[in-house]
């Protein structure tokens, strides 16, 4: 495996001020069998990162949205996959003792500000819809940032010689994702506790922006044309990822444009599953590859049993949602909003590539 490929894979690791844990070198048996240009391998990348099965999930919602089985499936996905991917970020922050010790002040400050802000907003205004709107906007940025980061990883693996900082990926994918989700919010944002009064501007604003639907839908073609122009076998993973992601969000915008409720909701659900599944996959990869973290409790116990551990964790999230959601709905929403905000903030802090250290000049 080339040095550039190793550097690209290191972009997946949460950053800390200490030296980052390296993946196996090119002389190891693991790297010898790892396909070039893929984060895991072609099959797992297609299923867990590029999420090529999203059309099937979307079709199921469009065709069978009112069936009890479909509603039950939606509940399971929401609380067995989507909610756990947010809560697991807290474990990466607070259970990694070394990183938390090095960054305890910013981590705790962020947590305190979020809890205080949500509490004051809820106590003074009593409008959960306003908090949901903030969540939607922040979530859109978060989705775009994550997708742009994954596309960048694939680009570095395919083109290790490139000096690009990936600004085009960030601009295109963040514009596509944020635009699609904001257009969706302009037509489907729920009215909770009379909070619609705070968002009266949203629907007319998003309707006025509909003139940009087709340009934004076609925007990812800029990235795909580049892949055709500079084609190489190592870019197959990147091409598959960009195609799957672009078609999903373009379909969502199209569903909004023709006002097809099932299509836009189906695509919205698929986009959330897409984001959550790739996040859980990357976290699993990171925990198993990071030797320093895997030797720290509780990860020293969990890592050798990771599949069982992550399944039990997700099942606990599902069970807690089932038990608490109906009885303490408002409190349950507020708690999950706090966790969501912390997830967005902490992800912006920990999922970064290691900073290059400046060389130290020897002095006489």
Buried (B, 14 or more C-beta within 10 A) or exposed (E): BBEBBBBBBBBBBBBBEEEBBBBBEEEEEEBEEBBBBBBBEBEBBBBBBBBBBBBEBBBBBBEBBEEEEBEEBBBBBBBBBBBBBBBBBBBBBBBBEEBBEBBEEEBEEBBEEBEEBBEEBBEEBEBBBBBBBBBBBBBBBBBBBBBBBBBBBBBBBBBBEEEEEBEBBBBBBBBBBBBBBBBBBBBEBEEBBEBBEEBEEBBEEBEEBEEBBEEBBEBBBEBBEBBEEEEEEBBBBBBBBBBBBBBBBBBBBBBBBEEBEBBBBBBBBBBBBBBBBBBBBBBBBBBBBBEBBBEBEEBEEBBEEBEEBBEEBBEEBBEBBEEBBEEEEEEBBBEBBBBBBBBBBBBBBBBBBBEEEEEEEEEE
